[in-house]
Amino acid sequence: MTPETTEPLRSERLLFRHPQPTDAAAIADLLGNDPEGVRMTARIPEPCTEAAARAWLATVAEEPWTWAILRREDQAFVGMIGFSGPSERMELGFWIGRPFRRLSYATEAVHWAIDQARRLGGKTLVGDVFPHNAASIRIVEKLGFQRTGTAVKDFPVRGGPREVLQYQLTL
């Protein structure tokens, strides 16, 4: 599967487009002084410098279902969202920069991603959440994900094995 268009996709207040190397500066601006926010992610390096963001972007840019999230009103870079894996079990990941949290952008973006996964023929959307990430837990539960268990997974950029709560949504 490959993306159908290079035009930004839309939700009520957000635009979604594929990440670009120039997004590294915005990512570093949002996460460079937010180590707690970085630690809520599975793969973004800490500290999140522009060079680190550029290297991370090079890895996710190869994933066709990864999007930069922009605010429609002014095109401000808000965060990123995406999913990967086979349609039987697509894995969701997302993050929102601190200035844009508590504005329901994450909920809107995850709802949009659920719709995209369905449109692409996805059967199940899964996501792992670190136990101390209360905001993400609230979002996935609000949108109908069911907790299916707990696991320990290896996160090299987080220092190795970490416990995660596992969630699943049948599409």
MODELLER restraints for C-alpha pairs under 7 A, 6 or more apart:
rsr = mdl.restraints
at = mdl.atoms
rsr.add(forms.Gaussian(group=physical.xy_distance, feature=features.Distance(at['CA:2:A'], at['CA:64:A']), mean=5.90, stdev=0.5))
rsr.add(forms.Gaussian(group=physical.xy_distance, feature=features.Distance(at['CA:3:A'], at['CA:64:A']), mean=6.18, stdev=0.5))
rsr.add(forms.Gaussian(group=physical.xy_distance, feature=features.Distance(at['CA:8:A'], at['CA:15:A']), mean=5.85, stdev=0.5))
rsr.add(forms.Gaussian(group=physical.xy_distance, feature=features.Distance(at['CA:8:A'], at['CA:16:A']), mean=5.21, stdev=0.5))
rsr.add(forms.Gaussian(group=physical.xy_distance, feature=features.Distance(at['CA:8:A'], at['CA:17:A']), mean=4.63, stdev=0.5))
rsr.add(forms.Gaussian(group=physical.xy_distance, feature=features.Distance(at['CA:9:A'], at['CA:15:A']), mean=5.57, stdev=0.5))
rsr.add(forms.Gaussian(group=physical.xy_distance, feature=features.Distance(at['CA:9:A'], at['CA:16:A']), mean=4.93, stdev=0.5))
rsr.add(forms.Gaussian(group=physical.xy_distance, feature=features.Distance(at['CA:9:A'], at['CA:17:A']), mean=6.43, stdev=0.5))
rsr.add(forms.Gaussian(group=physical.xy_distance, feature=features.Distance(at['CA:10:A'], at['CA:16:A']), mean=6.10, stdev=0.5))
rsr.add(forms.Gaussian(group=physical.xy_distance, feature=features.Distance(at['CA:11:A'], at['CA:112:A']), mean=6.68, stdev=0.5))
rsr.add(forms.Gaussian(group=physical.xy_distance, feature=features.Distance(at['CA:13:A'], at['CA:71:A']), mean=6.18, stdev=0.5))
rsr.add(forms.Gaussian(group=physical.xy_distance, feature=features.Distance(at['CA:13:A'], at['CA:72:A']), mean=5.44, stdev=0.5))
rsr.add(forms.Gaussian(group=physical.xy_distance, feature=features.Distance(at['CA:14:A'], at['CA:69:A']), mean=6.61, stdev=0.5))
rsr.add(forms.Gaussian(group=physical.xy_distance, feature=features.Distance(at['CA:14:A'], at['CA:70:A']), mean=5.60, stdev=0.5))
rsr.add(forms.Gaussian(group=physical.xy_distance, feature=features.Distance(at['CA:14:A'], at['CA:71:A']), mean=4.68, stdev=0.5))
rsr.add(forms.Gaussian(group=physical.xy_distance, feature=features.Distance(at['CA:14:A'], at['CA:72:A']), mean=4.84, stdev=0.5))
rsr.add(forms.Gaussian(group=physical.xy_distance, feature=features.Distance(at['CA:15:A'], at['CA:69:A']), mean=5.86, stdev=0.5))
rsr.add(forms.Gaussian(group=physical.xy_distance, feature=features.Distance(at['CA:15:A'], at['CA:70:A']), mean=4.98, stdev=0.5))
rsr.add(forms.Gaussian(group=physical.xy_distance, feature=features.Distance(at['CA:15:A'], at['CA:71:A']), mean=6.15, stdev=0.5))
rsr.add(forms.Gaussian(group=physical.xy_distance, feature=features.Distance(at['CA:15:A'], at['CA:72:A']), mean=5.60, stdev=0.5))
rsr.add(forms.Gaussian(group=physical.xy_distance, feature=features.Distance(at['CA:16:A'], at['CA:67:A']), mean=5.55, stdev=0.5))
rsr.add(forms.Gaussian(group=physical.xy_distance, feature=features.Distance(at['CA:16:A'], at['CA:68:A']), mean=5.63, stdev=0.5))
rsr.add(forms.Gaussian(group=physical.xy_distance, feature=features.Distance(at['CA:16:A'], at['CA:69:A']), mean=4.95, stdev=0.5))
rsr.add(forms.Gaussian(group=physical.xy_distance, feature=features.Distance(at['CA:16:A'], at['CA:70:A']), mean=6.32, stdev=0.5))
rsr.add(forms.Gaussian(group=physical.xy_distance, feature=features.Distance(at['CA:17:A'], at['CA:67:A']), mean=5.08, stdev=0.5))
rsr.add(forms.Gaussian(group=physical.xy_distance, feature=features.Distance(at['CA:17:A'], at['CA:68:A']), mean=5.38, stdev=0.5))
rsr.add(forms.Gaussian(group=physical.xy_distance, feature=features.Distance(at['CA:17:A'], at['CA:69:A']), mean=6.95, stdev=0.5))
rsr.add(forms.Gaussian(group=physical.xy_distance, feature=features.Distance(at['CA:18:A'], at['CA:66:A']), mean=6.20, stdev=0.5))
rsr.add(forms.Gaussian(group=physical.xy_distance, feature=features.Distance(at['CA:18:A'], at['CA:67:A']), mean=4.53, stdev=0.5))
rsr.add(forms.Gaussian(group=physical.xy_distance, feature=features.Distance(at['CA:18:A'], at['CA:68:A']), mean=5.77, stdev=0.5))
rsr.add(forms.Gaussian(group=physical.xy_distance, feature=features.Distance(at['CA:19:A'], at['CA:61:A']), mean=6.21, stdev=0.5))
rsr.add(forms.Gaussian(group=physical.xy_distance, feature=features.Distance(at['CA:19:A'], at['CA:67:A']), mean=5.76, stdev=0.5))
rsr.add(forms.Gaussian(group=physical.xy_distance, feature=features.Distance(at['CA:19:A'], at['CA:68:A']), mean=5.14, stdev=0.5))
rsr.add(forms.Gaussian(group=physical.xy_distance, feature=features.Distance(at['CA:21:A'], at['CA:54:A']), mean=6.20, stdev=0.5))
rsr.add(forms.Gaussian(group=physical.xy_distance, feature=features.Distance(at['CA:21:A'], at['CA:57:A']), mean=6.64, stdev=0.5))
rsr.add(forms.Gaussian(group=physical.xy_distance, feature=features.Distance(at['CA:24:A'], at['CA:50:A']), mean=5.43, stdev=0.5))
rsr.add(forms.Gaussian(group=physical.xy_distance, feature=features.Distance(at['CA:24:A'], at['CA:53:A']), mean=4.99, stdev=0.5))
rsr.add(forms.Gaussian(group=physical.xy_distance, feature=features.Distance(at['CA:24:A'], at['CA:54:A']), mean=4.96, stdev=0.5))
rsr.add(forms.Gaussian(group=physical.xy_distance, feature=features.Distance(at['CA:25:A'], at['CA:50:A']), mean=5.41, stdev=0.5))
rsr.add(forms.Gaussian(group=physical.xy_distance, feature=features.Distance(at['CA:26:A'], at['CA:77:A']), mean=6.46, stdev=0.5))
rsr.add(forms.Gaussian(group=physical.xy_distance, feature=features.Distance(at['CA:27:A'], at['CA:53:A']), mean=6.35, stdev=0.5))
rsr.add(forms.Gaussian(group=physical.xy_distance, feature=features.Distance(at['CA:28:A'], at['CA:48:A']), mean=5.60, stdev=0.5))
rsr.add(forms.Gaussian(group=physical.xy_distance, feature=features.Distance(at['CA:28:A'], at['CA:49:A']), mean=5.21, stdev=0.5))
rsr.add(forms.Gaussian(group=physical.xy_distance, feature=features.Distance(at['CA:28:A'], at['CA:50:A']), mean=4.99, stdev=0.5))
rsr.add(forms.Gaussian(group=physical.xy_distance, feature=features.Distance(at['CA:28:A'], at['CA:53:A']), mean=6.25, stdev=0.5))
rsr.add(forms.Gaussian(group=physical.xy_distance, feature=features.Distance(at['CA:30:A'], at['CA:97:A']), mean=5.19, stdev=0.5))
rsr.add(forms.Gaussian(group=physical.xy_distance, feature=features.Distance(at['CA:30:A'], at['CA:98:A']), mean=6.73, stdev=0.5))
rsr.add(forms.Gaussian(group=physical.xy_distance, feature=features.Distance(at['CA:31:A'], at['CA:37:A']), mean=6.69, stdev=0.5))
rsr.add(forms.Gaussian(group=physical.xy_distance, feature=features.Distance(at['CA:31:A'], at['CA:38:A']), mean=6.27, stdev=0.5))
rsr.add(forms.Gaussian(group=physical.xy_distance, feature=features.Distance(at['CA:31:A'], at['CA:48:A']), mean=5.97, stdev=0.5))
rsr.add(forms.Gaussian(group=physical.xy_distance, feature=features.Distance(at['CA:31:A'], at['CA:97:A']), mean=6.68, stdev=0.5))
rsr.add(forms.Gaussian(group=physical.xy_distance, feature=features.Distance(at['CA:32:A'], at['CA:47:A']), mean=6.44, stdev=0.5))
rsr.add(forms.Gaussian(group=physical.xy_distance, feature=features.Distance(at['CA:32:A'], at['CA:48:A']), mean=4.80, stdev=0.5))
rsr.add(forms.Gaussian(group=physical.xy_distance, feature=features.Distance(at['CA:32:A'], at['CA:49:A']), mean=5.82, stdev=0.5))
rsr.add(forms.Gaussian(group=physical.xy_distance, feature=features.Distance(at['CA:35:A'], at['CA:46:A']), mean=6.96, stdev=0.5))
rsr.add(forms.Gaussian(group=physical.xy_distance, feature=features.Distance(at['CA:35:A'], at['CA:47:A']), mean=6.99, stdev=0.5))
rsr.add(forms.Gaussian(group=physical.xy_distance, feature=features.Distance(at['CA:38:A'], at['CA:44:A']), mean=6.32, stdev=0.5))
rsr.add(forms.Gaussian(group=physical.xy_distance, feature=features.Distance(at['CA:38:A'], at['CA:46:A']), mean=6.62, stdev=0.5))
rsr.add(forms.Gaussian(group=physical.xy_distance, feature=features.Distance(at['CA:39:A'], at['CA:158:A']), mean=6.87, stdev=0.5))
rsr.add(forms.Gaussian(group=physical.xy_distance, feature=features.Distance(at['CA:40:A'], at['CA:130:A']), mean=6.67, stdev=0.5))
rsr.add(forms.Gaussian(group=physical.xy_distance, feature=features.Distance(at['CA:40:A'], at['CA:133:A']), mean=6.52, stdev=0.5))
rsr.add(forms.Gaussian(group=physical.xy_distance, feature=features.Distance(at['CA:42:A'], at['CA:155:A']), mean=6.29, stdev=0.5))
rsr.add(forms.Gaussian(group=physical.xy_distance, feature=features.Distance(at['CA:43:A'], at['CA:157:A']), mean=6.12, stdev=0.5))
rsr.add(forms.Gaussian(group=physical.xy_distance, feature=features.Distance(at['CA:44:A'], at['CA:56:A']), mean=6.38, stdev=0.5))
rsr.add(forms.Gaussian(group=physical.xy_distance, feature=features.Distance(at['CA:45:A'], at['CA:52:A']), mean=6.31, stdev=0.5))
rsr.add(forms.Gaussian(group=physical.xy_distance, feature=features.Distance(at['CA:45:A'], at['CA:157:A']), mean=5.81, stdev=0.5))
rsr.add(forms.Gaussian(group=physical.xy_distance, feature=features.Distance(at['CA:60:A'], at['CA:66:A']), mean=6.89, stdev=0.5))
rsr.add(forms.Gaussian(group=physical.xy_distance, feature=features.Distance(at['CA:65:A'], at['CA:82:A']), mean=5.42, stdev=0.5))
rsr.add(forms.Gaussian(group=physical.xy_distance, feature=features.Distance(at['CA:65:A'], at['CA:83:A']), mean=5.71, stdev=0.5))
rsr.add(forms.Gaussian(group=physical.xy_distance, feature=features.Distance(at['CA:65:A'], at['CA:84:A']), mean=6.52, stdev=0.5))
rsr.add(forms.Gaussian(group=physical.xy_distance, feature=features.Distance(at['CA:66:A'], at['CA:81:A']), mean=5.86, stdev=0.5))
rsr.add(forms.Gaussian(group=physical.xy_distance, feature=features.Distance(at['CA:66:A'], at['CA:82:A']), mean=4.01, stdev=0.5))
rsr.add(forms.Gaussian(group=physical.xy_distance, feature=features.Distance(at['CA:66:A'], at['CA:83:A']), mean=6.42, stdev=0.5))
rsr.add(forms.Gaussian(group=physical.xy_distance, feature=features.Distance(at['CA:67:A'], at['CA:80:A']), mean=5.68, stdev=0.5))
rsr.add(forms.Gaussian(group=physical.xy_distance, feature=features.Distance(at['CA:67:A'], at['CA:81:A']), mean=5.42, stdev=0.5))
rsr.add(forms.Gaussian(group=physical.xy_distance, feature=features.Distance(at['CA:67:A'], at['CA:82:A']), mean=5.89, stdev=0.5))
rsr.add(forms.Gaussian(group=physical.xy_distance, feature=features.Distance(at['CA:68:A'], at['CA:79:A']), mean=6.07, stdev=0.5))
rsr.add(forms.Gaussian(group=physical.xy_distance, feature=features.Distance(at['CA:68:A'], at['CA:80:A']), mean=4.48, stdev=0.5))
rsr.add(forms.Gaussian(group=physical.xy_distance, feature=features.Distance(at['CA:68:A'], at['CA:81:A']), mean=6.59, stdev=0.5))
rsr.add(forms.Gaussian(group=physical.xy_distance, feature=features.Distance(at['CA:69:A'], at['CA:77:A']), mean=6.12, stdev=0.5))
rsr.add(forms.Gaussian(group=physical.xy_distance, feature=features.Distance(at['CA:69:A'], at['CA:78:A']), mean=5.35, stdev=0.5))
rsr.add(forms.Gaussian(group=physical.xy_distance, feature=features.Distance(at['CA:69:A'], at['CA:79:A']), mean=5.13, stdev=0.5))
rsr.add(forms.Gaussian(group=physical.xy_distance, feature=features.Distance(at['CA:69:A'], at['CA:80:A']), mean=5.20, stdev=0.5))
rsr.add(forms.Gaussian(group=physical.xy_distance, feature=features.Distance(at['CA:70:A'], at['CA:76:A']), mean=5.30, stdev=0.5))
rsr.add(forms.Gaussian(group=physical.xy_distance, feature=features.Distance(at['CA:70:A'], at['CA:77:A']), mean=4.58, stdev=0.5))
rsr.add(forms.Gaussian(group=physical.xy_distance, feature=features.Distance(at['CA:70:A'], at['CA:78:A']), mean=5.26, stdev=0.5))
rsr.add(forms.Gaussian(group=physical.xy_distance, feature=features.Distance(at['CA:71:A'], at['CA:77:A']), mean=6.62, stdev=0.5))
rsr.add(forms.Gaussian(group=physical.xy_distance, feature=features.Distance(at['CA:71:A'], at['CA:78:A']), mean=6.45, stdev=0.5))
rsr.add(forms.Gaussian(group=physical.xy_distance, feature=features.Distance(at['CA:78:A'], at['CA:96:A']), mean=5.80, stdev=0.5))
rsr.add(forms.Gaussian(group=physical.xy_distance, feature=features.Distance(at['CA:78:A'], at['CA:97:A']), mean=5.73, stdev=0.5))
rsr.add(forms.Gaussian(group=physical.xy_distance, feature=features.Distance(at['CA:78:A'], at['CA:100:A']), mean=6.25, stdev=0.5))
rsr.add(forms.Gaussian(group=physical.xy_distance, feature=features.Distance(at['CA:79:A'], at['CA:95:A']), mean=5.52, stdev=0.5))
rsr.add(forms.Gaussian(group=physical.xy_distance, feature=features.Distance(at['CA:79:A'], at['CA:96:A']), mean=4.31, stdev=0.5))
rsr.add(forms.Gaussian(group=physical.xy_distance, feature=features.Distance(at['CA:79:A'], at['CA:97:A']), mean=5.60, stdev=0.5))
rsr.add(forms.Gaussian(group=physical.xy_distance, feature=features.Distance(at['CA:80:A'], at['CA:94:A']), mean=5.54, stdev=0.5))
rsr.add(forms.Gaussian(group=physical.xy_distance, feature=features.Distance(at['CA:80:A'], at['CA:95:A']), mean=5.58, stdev=0.5))
rsr.add(forms.Gaussian(group=physical.xy_distance, feature=features.Distance(at['CA:80:A'], at['CA:96:A']), mean=6.67, stdev=0.5))
rsr.add(forms.Gaussian(group=physical.xy_distance, feature=features.Distance(at['CA:81:A'], at['CA:93:A']), mean=5.74, stdev=0.5))
rsr.add(forms.Gaussian(group=physical.xy_distance, feature=features.Distance(at['CA:81:A'], at['CA:94:A']), mean=4.11, stdev=0.5))
rsr.add(forms.Gaussian(group=physical.xy_distance, feature=features.Distance(at['CA:81:A'], at['CA:95:A']), mean=6.56, stdev=0.5))
rsr.add(forms.Gaussian(group=physical.xy_distance, feature=features.Distance(at['CA:82:A'], at['CA:92:A']), mean=5.85, stdev=0.5))
rsr.add(forms.Gaussian(group=physical.xy_distance, feature=features.Distance(at['CA:82:A'], at['CA:93:A']), mean=5.54, stdev=0.5))
rsr.add(forms.Gaussian(group=physical.xy_distance, feature=features.Distance(at['CA:82:A'], at['CA:94:A']), mean=6.41, stdev=0.5))
rsr.add(forms.Gaussian(group=physical.xy_distance, feature=features.Distance(at['CA:83:A'], at['CA:90:A']), mean=5.94, stdev=0.5))
rsr.add(forms.Gaussian(group=physical.xy_distance, feature=features.Distance(at['CA:83:A'], at['CA:91:A']), mean=5.04, stdev=0.5))
rsr.add(forms.Gaussian(group=physical.xy_distance, feature=features.Distance(at['CA:83:A'], at['CA:92:A']), mean=4.34, stdev=0.5))
rsr.add(forms.Gaussian(group=physical.xy_distance, feature=features.Distance(at['CA:83:A'], at['CA:93:A']), mean=6.14, stdev=0.5))
rsr.add(forms.Gaussian(group=physical.xy_distance, feature=features.Distance(at['CA:84:A'], at['CA:90:A']), mean=5.31, stdev=0.5))
rsr.add(forms.Gaussian(group=physical.xy_distance, feature=features.Distance(at['CA:84:A'], at['CA:91:A']), mean=5.31, stdev=0.5))
rsr.add(forms.Gaussian(group=physical.xy_distance, feature=features.Distance(at['CA:84:A'], at['CA:92:A']), mean=6.96, stdev=0.5))
rsr.add(forms.Gaussian(group=physical.xy_distance, feature=features.Distance(at['CA:85:A'], at['CA:91:A']), mean=6.21, stdev=0.5))
rsr.add(forms.Gaussian(group=physical.xy_distance, feature=features.Distance(at['CA:87:A'], at['CA:121:A']), mean=6.40, stdev=0.5))
rsr.add(forms.Gaussian(group=physical.xy_distance, feature=features.Distance(at['CA:87:A'], at['CA:122:A']), mean=4.25, stdev=0.5))
rsr.add(forms.Gaussian(group=physical.xy_distance, feature=features.Distance(at['CA:87:A'], at['CA:123:A']), mean=5.73, stdev=0.5))
rsr.add(forms.Gaussian(group=physical.xy_distance, feature=features.Distance(at['CA:88:A'], at['CA:122:A']), mean=6.09, stdev=0.5))
rsr.add(forms.Gaussian(group=physical.xy_distance, feature=features.Distance(at['CA:88:A'], at['CA:123:A']), mean=4.84, stdev=0.5))
rsr.add(forms.Gaussian(group=physical.xy_distance, feature=features.Distance(at['CA:88:A'], at['CA:124:A']), mean=5.62, stdev=0.5))
rsr.add(forms.Gaussian(group=physical.xy_distance, feature=features.Distance(at['CA:89:A'], at['CA:123:A']), mean=6.58, stdev=0.5))
rsr.add(forms.Gaussian(group=physical.xy_distance, feature=features.Distance(at['CA:89:A'], at['CA:124:A']), mean=4.87, stdev=0.5))
rsr.add(forms.Gaussian(group=physical.xy_distance, feature=features.Distance(at['CA:89:A'], at['CA:125:A']), mean=5.77, stdev=0.5))
rsr.add(forms.Gaussian(group=physical.xy_distance, feature=features.Distance(at['CA:89:A'], at['CA:126:A']), mean=6.60, stdev=0.5))
rsr.add(forms.Gaussian(group=physical.xy_distance, feature=features.Distance(at['CA:90:A'], at['CA:122:A']), mean=6.90, stdev=0.5))
rsr.add(forms.Gaussian(group=physical.xy_distance, feature=features.Distance(at['CA:90:A'], at['CA:124:A']), mean=6.11, stdev=0.5))
rsr.add(forms.Gaussian(group=physical.xy_distance, feature=features.Distance(at['CA:90:A'], at['CA:125:A']), mean=4.80, stdev=0.5))
rsr.add(forms.Gaussian(group=physical.xy_distance, feature=features.Distance(at['CA:90:A'], at['CA:126:A']), mean=6.08, stdev=0.5))
rsr.add(forms.Gaussian(group=physical.xy_distance, feature=features.Distance(at['CA:91:A'], at['CA:125:A']), mean=5.77, stdev=0.5))
rsr.add(forms.Gaussian(group=physical.xy_distance, feature=features.Distance(at['CA:91:A'], at['CA:126:A']), mean=4.83, stdev=0.5))
rsr.add(forms.Gaussian(group=physical.xy_distance, feature=features.Distance(at['CA:91:A'], at['CA:127:A']), mean=5.57, stdev=0.5))
rsr.add(forms.Gaussian(group=physical.xy_distance, feature=features.Distance(at['CA:92:A'], at['CA:125:A']), mean=6.51, stdev=0.5))
rsr.add(forms.Gaussian(group=physical.xy_distance, feature=features.Distance(at['CA:92:A'], at['CA:126:A']), mean=5.94, stdev=0.5))
rsr.add(forms.Gaussian(group=physical.xy_distance, feature=features.Distance(at['CA:92:A'], at['CA:127:A']), mean=5.11, stdev=0.5))
rsr.add(forms.Gaussian(group=physical.xy_distance, feature=features.Distance(at['CA:93:A'], at['CA:127:A']), mean=6.70, stdev=0.5))
rsr.add(forms.Gaussian(group=physical.xy_distance, feature=features.Distance(at['CA:96:A'], at['CA:106:A']), mean=6.42, stdev=0.5))
rsr.add(forms.Gaussian(group=physical.xy_distance, feature=features.Distance(at['CA:107:A'], at['CA:139:A']), mean=5.76, stdev=0.5))
rsr.add(forms.Gaussian(group=physical.xy_distance, feature=features.Distance(at['CA:111:A'], at['CA:143:A']), mean=6.99, stdev=0.5))
rsr.add(forms.Gaussian(group=physical.xy_distance, feature=features.Distance(at['CA:118:A'], at['CA:171:A']), mean=5.99, stdev=0.5))
rsr.add(forms.Gaussian(group=physical.xy_distance, feature=features.Distance(at['CA:122:A'], at['CA:171:A']), mean=6.57, stdev=0.5))
rsr.add(forms.Gaussian(group=physical.xy_distance, feature=features.Distance(at['CA:123:A'], at['CA:170:A']), mean=6.15, stdev=0.5))
rsr.add(forms.Gaussian(group=physical.xy_distance, feature=features.Distance(at['CA:123:A'], at['CA:171:A']), mean=5.18, stdev=0.5))
rsr.add(forms.Gaussian(group=physical.xy_distance, feature=features.Distance(at['CA:124:A'], at['CA:168:A']), mean=6.87, stdev=0.5))
rsr.add(forms.Gaussian(group=physical.xy_distance, feature=features.Distance(at['CA:124:A'], at['CA:169:A']), mean=5.68, stdev=0.5))
rsr.add(forms.Gaussian(group=physical.xy_distance, feature=features.Distance(at['CA:124:A'], at['CA:170:A']), mean=4.56, stdev=0.5))
rsr.add(forms.Gaussian(group=physical.xy_distance, feature=features.Distance(at['CA:124:A'], at['CA:171:A']), mean=5.40, stdev=0.5))
rsr.add(forms.Gaussian(group=physical.xy_distance, feature=features.Distance(at['CA:125:A'], at['CA:168:A']), mean=5.74, stdev=0.5))
rsr.add(forms.Gaussian(group=physical.xy_distance, feature=features.Distance(at['CA:125:A'], at['CA:169:A']), mean=5.15, stdev=0.5))
rsr.add(forms.Gaussian(group=physical.xy_distance, feature=features.Distance(at['CA:125:A'], at['CA:170:A']), mean=6.47, stdev=0.5))
rsr.add(forms.Gaussian(group=physical.xy_distance, feature=features.Distance(at['CA:125:A'], at['CA:171:A']), mean=6.95, stdev=0.5))
rsr.add(forms.Gaussian(group=physical.xy_distance, feature=features.Distance(at['CA:126:A'], at['CA:167:A']), mean=5.54, stdev=0.5))
rsr.add(forms.Gaussian(group=physical.xy_distance, feature=features.Distance(at['CA:126:A'], at['CA:168:A']), mean=4.30, stdev=0.5))
rsr.add(forms.Gaussian(group=physical.xy_distance, feature=features.Distance(at['CA:126:A'], at['CA:169:A']), mean=6.28, stdev=0.5))
rsr.add(forms.Gaussian(group=physical.xy_distance, feature=features.Distance(at['CA:127:A'], at['CA:166:A']), mean=5.97, stdev=0.5))
rsr.add(forms.Gaussian(group=physical.xy_distance, feature=features.Distance(at['CA:127:A'], at['CA:167:A']), mean=5.18, stdev=0.5))
rsr.add(forms.Gaussian(group=physical.xy_distance, feature=features.Distance(at['CA:127:A'], at['CA:168:A']), mean=6.43, stdev=0.5))
rsr.add(forms.Gaussian(group=physical.xy_distance, feature=features.Distance(at['CA:128:A'], at['CA:164:A']), mean=5.73, stdev=0.5))
rsr.add(forms.Gaussian(group=physical.xy_distance, feature=features.Distance(at['CA:128:A'], at['CA:165:A']), mean=5.55, stdev=0.5))
rsr.add(forms.Gaussian(group=physical.xy_distance, feature=features.Distance(at['CA:128:A'], at['CA:166:A']), mean=4.65, stdev=0.5))
rsr.add(forms.Gaussian(group=physical.xy_distance, feature=features.Distance(at['CA:128:A'], at['CA:167:A']), mean=6.19, stdev=0.5))
rsr.add(forms.Gaussian(group=physical.xy_distance, feature=features.Distance(at['CA:129:A'], at['CA:136:A']), mean=6.91, stdev=0.5))
rsr.add(forms.Gaussian(group=physical.xy_distance, feature=features.Distance(at['CA:129:A'], at['CA:137:A']), mean=6.77, stdev=0.5))
rsr.add(forms.Gaussian(group=physical.xy_distance, feature=features.Distance(at['CA:129:A'], at['CA:164:A']), mean=5.37, stdev=0.5))
rsr.add(forms.Gaussian(group=physical.xy_distance, feature=features.Distance(at['CA:129:A'], at['CA:165:A']), mean=5.15, stdev=0.5))
rsr.add(forms.Gaussian(group=physical.xy_distance, feature=features.Distance(at['CA:129:A'], at['CA:166:A']), mean=6.52, stdev=0.5))
rsr.add(forms.Gaussian(group=physical.xy_distance, feature=features.Distance(at['CA:130:A'], at['CA:163:A']), mean=6.64, stdev=0.5))
rsr.add(forms.Gaussian(group=physical.xy_distance, feature=features.Distance(at['CA:130:A'], at['CA:164:A']), mean=4.68, stdev=0.5))
rsr.add(forms.Gaussian(group=physical.xy_distance, feature=features.Distance(at['CA:130:A'], at['CA:165:A']), mean=6.15, stdev=0.5))
rsr.add(forms.Gaussian(group=physical.xy_distance, feature=features.Distance(at['CA:131:A'], at['CA:164:A']), mean=6.02, stdev=0.5))
rsr.add(forms.Gaussian(group=physical.xy_distance, feature=features.Distance(at['CA:131:A'], at['CA:165:A']), mean=6.07, stdev=0.5))
rsr.add(forms.Gaussian(group=physical.xy_distance, feature=features.Distance(at['CA:144:A'], at['CA:169:A']), mean=6.52, stdev=0.5))
rsr.add(forms.Gaussian(group=physical.xy_distance, feature=features.Distance(at['CA:145:A'], at['CA:167:A']), mean=5.76, stdev=0.5))
rsr.add(forms.Gaussian(group=physical.xy_distance, feature=features.Distance(at['CA:145:A'], at['CA:168:A']), mean=5.10, stdev=0.5))
rsr.add(forms.Gaussian(group=physical.xy_distance, feature=features.Distance(at['CA:145:A'], at['CA:169:A']), mean=4.57, stdev=0.5))
rsr.add(forms.Gaussian(group=physical.xy_distance, feature=features.Distance(at['CA:146:A'], at['CA:167:A']), mean=5.33, stdev=0.5))
rsr.add(forms.Gaussian(group=physical.xy_distance, feature=features.Distance(at['CA:146:A'], at['CA:168:A']), mean=5.32, stdev=0.5))
rsr.add(forms.Gaussian(group=physical.xy_distance, feature=features.Distance(at['CA:146:A'], at['CA:169:A']), mean=6.36, stdev=0.5))
rsr.add(forms.Gaussian(group=physical.xy_distance, feature=features.Distance(at['CA:147:A'], at['CA:166:A']), mean=5.72, stdev=0.5))
rsr.add(forms.Gaussian(group=physical.xy_distance, feature=features.Distance(at['CA:147:A'], at['CA:167:A']), mean=4.33, stdev=0.5))
rsr.add(forms.Gaussian(group=physical.xy_distance, feature=features.Distance(at['CA:147:A'], at['CA:168:A']), mean=6.45, stdev=0.5))
rsr.add(forms.Gaussian(group=physical.xy_distance, feature=features.Distance(at['CA:148:A'], at['CA:166:A']), mean=5.54, stdev=0.5))
rsr.add(forms.Gaussian(group=physical.xy_distance, feature=features.Distance(at['CA:148:A'], at['CA:167:A']), mean=5.48, stdev=0.5))
rsr.add(forms.Gaussian(group=physical.xy_distance, feature=features.Distance(at['CA:148:A'], at['CA:168:A']), mean=6.65, stdev=0.5))
rsr.add(forms.Gaussian(group=physical.xy_distance, feature=features.Distance(at['CA:149:A'], at['CA:165:A']), mean=6.08, stdev=0.5))
rsr.add(forms.Gaussian(group=physical.xy_distance, feature=features.Distance(at['CA:149:A'], at['CA:166:A']), mean=5.26, stdev=0.5))
rsr.add(forms.Gaussian(group=physical.xy_distance, feature=features.Distance(at['CA:150:A'], at['CA:163:A']), mean=6.95, stdev=0.5))
rsr.add(forms.Gaussian(group=physical.xy_distance, feature=features.Distance(at['CA:150:A'], at['CA:164:A']), mean=5.71, stdev=0.5))
rsr.add(forms.Gaussian(group=physical.xy_distance, feature=features.Distance(at['CA:150:A'], at['CA:165:A']), mean=4.60, stdev=0.5))
rsr.add(forms.Gaussian(group=physical.xy_distance, feature=features.Distance(at['CA:150:A'], at['CA:166:A']), mean=5.64, stdev=0.5))
rsr.add(forms.Gaussian(group=physical.xy_distance, feature=features.Distance(at['CA:151:A'], at['CA:163:A']), mean=5.67, stdev=0.5))
rsr.add(forms.Gaussian(group=physical.xy_distance, feature=features.Distance(at['CA:151:A'], at['CA:164:A']), mean=5.46, stdev=0.5))
rsr.add(forms.Gaussian(group=physical.xy_distance, feature=features.Distance(at['CA:151:A'], at['CA:165:A']), mean=6.60, stdev=0.5))
rsr.add(forms.Gaussian(group=physical.xy_distance, feature=features.Distance(at['CA:152:A'], at['CA:161:A']), mean=6.05, stdev=0.5))
rsr.add(forms.Gaussian(group=physical.xy_distance, feature=features.Distance(at['CA:152:A'], at['CA:162:A']), mean=5.32, stdev=0.5))
rsr.add(forms.Gaussian(group=physical.xy_distance, feature=features.Distance(at['CA:152:A'], at['CA:163:A']), mean=4.35, stdev=0.5))
rsr.add(forms.Gaussian(group=physical.xy_distance, feature=features.Distance(at['CA:152:A'], at['CA:164:A']), mean=6.14, stdev=0.5))
rsr.add(forms.Gaussian(group=physical.xy_distance, feature=features.Distance(at['CA:153:A'], at['CA:161:A']), mean=5.19, stdev=0.5))
rsr.add(forms.Gaussian(group=physical.xy_distance, feature=features.Distance(at['CA:153:A'], at['CA:162:A']), mean=5.57, stdev=0.5))
rsr.add(forms.Gaussian(group=physical.xy_distance, feature=features.Distance(at['CA:153:A'], at['CA:163:A']), mean=6.46, stdev=0.5))
rsr.add(forms.Gaussian(group=physical.xy_distance, feature=features.Distance(at['CA:154:A'], at['CA:160:A']), mean=4.98, stdev=0.5))
rsr.add(forms.Gaussian(group=physical.xy_distance, feature=features.Distance(at['CA:154:A'], at['CA:161:A']), mean=4.11, stdev=0.5))
rsr.add(forms.Gaussian(group=physical.xy_distance, feature=features.Distance(at['CA:154:A'], at['CA:162:A']), mean=6.29, stdev=0.5))
rsr.add(forms.Gaussian(group=physical.xy_distance, feature=features.Distance(at['CA:155:A'], at['CA:161:A']), mean=5.87, stdev=0.5))
rsr.add(forms.Gaussian(group=physical.xy_distance, feature=features.Distance(at['CA:155:A'], at['CA:162:A']), mean=6.78, stdev=0.5))
